[in-house]
Amino acid sequence: MASSSSTAASSAPAPASGSGSASAVAAASSSVNPIEQLNGQTIYLPTGYRFGPSDKTIVIHYLKNEIRNQPLPVDIIPRTNLYSFGAPEKIPLSTSKYGMENHWYFFTTRPKENPIITSDGCWKEIRDEEILDGDEVVGFMRTLRFHYEELLNDEANTNWYIDEYSANPNIFESDELDDDAKEKVSNFVVCKVRLCENMSDKTCHTDSDEEGNTVLDDEEEERPTRSNIQDKEVENGETMIQARKNK
């Protein structure tokens, strides 16, 4: 489980840089340290801060605001052309400093093809699902796994993954997007790069609850998507047919 200091900092929007509340916090506590934001402004983060937002928080508070050119809760996600790098090891991971262990976050544009071919291999989609805020679909997440040399077989598998977050166009008002923002809705994403060094370690299968706290699954299960729900319905139907034949 993530520490309370980590999740408290990551699940709620942080004070805006330069605001009175941020300055007051910095002055009142020696455990709050100044850092430089990516845009050159100074912000203050608690000691032990770890960026581990829920899927919903990533879409609503970070991706949506970035698309609309609005201030972020805390501006610590680097912007880069992530898929231009030939292999995961070539991504400038050191520029993403505040994620949980072996998690790195980036804003980037995404190519339309699948798999996404690079100079050293490819990113192949292995899962996709909706992100909900109550009953509303606010975004989508697809997971990709890196394979070397464009070989889509077990020998070419790596333990590098990307969770790619995109916004549902329906969460935007029709009059709040200019032409540039409308294009961003379709191709601009937040990517969480993950390295699972030990695939038997359940920390490779963590998720976030509604408050953004990192939790462990009790057992490994497929997260529901439209495709695997349909597959299970077909499988259940075939089982019922076979059972009838055996009677």
N, C-alpha and C positions, 0 to 999 in steps of 0.2 A: 504494500500500500504506500502511496506517496505520503510524505510528511505533511503535517498541517501547514507548515510555513510555505511549502511548495504550492499546494493546491489553493490556499487562500489568496496567494498573489496571482495565480494564473486564471482563476475562475471568474473573478470580478473585474470589471474595467478599472484600470489604474487612473489616478488623477492626471489631467492633462499637464504636459510639461510647461513649466513657467507659471502654473497656477498658484494661488495662495495656499491651497491645501497641500500641494506637493512640497512647497517651501517649508510650511509649518511642520510637516512630517519629518523632513530632513533635519530641521533644527532641533526637533524634540527627541530624536532617537539616534543614538550613535550606531545602531545596527542597520541604518539605512545609508546606502552608499551611492554616490553619484556615478553615472556612467554617461558615455556619449551616445546619443541616438544616431541612427543611420543618416539622418538629415542634418547632423551637426549640432542639434540642440541638446541641452543637458536635462536628463531625467534622473529620478531617484528610485532605486529598487531595494527592497529589503534583503538583508543578507540571507543566502540560501534560496533566493528566488529561482523557481524553475517554471518554464513556460510549458504547461500541459493542458491546454484548453479542450473542452468537449468539441465534438464535430459541429454541433449547433452553434457554439460560440465562434468557432473559426469562420463559419459562413456569415452569420448575422453581424458580428462585431468587427471582423477584420476584412474578409473578402468583400462584403457588401459596401463597407465604408471606403475601401481602397478603390473600388470601381466607381463610386460616386465622387471620388476625390475629397472625402471627408476625413477629419482627424481619426486616428486609430486610438484604442485604449492605451496602448503603449507601442511605440514605433520601433520594434526590434526584429522584424522579419525582413531579411535581405531581399532585394529584387535582382534576379539574374535570369539568364536564358538557360534554365536548368537542363533541358533536353539536348542542348548543343554539346554537352560534354560526352566524350566517347564511352566512359565507364564511370561507375559510382565513385571510384577512388580518385577521379579527376575533378569531382565537384568541389568547389571551395567551401567545405563543410565548416571550416574554422570561422567563417563570417556569420554563422548562425550559432550563437553562444549560449542561449538560455533554455534550451529544451531539456527534457528528461534524458537520461543516459541513452546514447545511441539514437537519438531523435533530433533531426535538423529540419527547420521550417524555411520555406522560400516562397515568395511571389514569383510567378513566371507565366509566360504564355505556353499553350500546349499545342502540339501538332494534332492534326485531325486523323492521321493514320493509326492503325493498330495491327500488328505491333509497331512501336516507334523505333525505327532503325537508327543506330548510332555508328560511329566509325569502328567501334570495338564489339558491338553486339546489338541487343535490342531490349526494350522494355515491353513485356507482354502482359496484357490485362488478364487478371485471374479472378476478379470479383467486382461487382458494381452494386450499389444500393442507394436508396433514398435516405435523406437526412430530414428528420421530422422535428417540428416545434409544435407539440401537441398533435393536432390532426393535419397541420399544414406542412406540405413538402417545401422546405426552404432551400434545399440544395441536394447535391449528389456527391457520392464518394466512390471512386473506383480505385482498386489496388492493382499495382503493376509489379512484376518481378523481373529482375535483370537476368538476361541470358547472354553469355559470351558467344561471339562469332556467328550470331544469327541462327544458332542451332537450338530449336525448340525441343530439346530432349532432357532427360534427367541429368545426364553428365554435364550439361552446360548450365544447369541451374546455379544460382548464387543465393546468398542469404541477404541480398539487398532488395528492399521493397520501397515503393512510393505509394503513399495514400494521397490521392489527388482530389481536392475539393473544388467543386464548381457551384455557382449560384443558380437557383431556379429563377428564370426571367420574371416569373409571376410575383416575386417579392418586391419588385420595383414598381413605383408609380409611373404611369405613362409619361408624365411631364417632368420627371426628375432626371432623365438621362439625355445627354446630348449625343451626337453621332459617335464620338470617340468612346463614350461610356457604353453605348449599345453594342459596339464591336467587342469591348472588353467582356461584356456579359457572356458572350459565346466562346471566348478563347482565353480568358484570364483566370488563373486558378491559384490556390494555395497548395503547395506540395509539402508533405511530411515525409522526408527520407528516413528510412529505418534500416538499421543493421541488426540482424539477429545472429549473434556470434555462436550461440548454442541453441539449436532448434528444439532441443528437448526441454529448454528452460521456458517455463510458462510466462515469463516476462515478455517473451516474443509474441504473446497472444493477449496483451493487455488492451483495455478499452477505457473509455471515460464515461462516468455516469452523468446525469443531467446537470450536476453542479460543477462538472469539470474535474472531479476527483478521479485519479487513476485507480482502477480496480482490476483484480484478476478474475478471469473466468473460472468457475468451479470445474468445468471440464471443457475440452475443446469441442466446439460445435460450429457448424456453418452458420453465419449470420444470414437471415432471410433476405433473399432478393426475388425479383419477379421470376427469373429463370429457374432457380433451384426449387421454388415453390411449385412451379409447373412440372418440373421433373419428378418431384415427390408425388404429385397428383397422378401422373402417368404410371409411376412405379406402383402406387397403391392400387390403381385400377387394374393393372396386369396381375397383381397378386390376388385380387378378388376373382378375376376371371379364371385363374388357375385353380383356386380353391373350389369353384363351382364345378370345374371339370373333374376334380378328384372325388366329388361326392358320388 
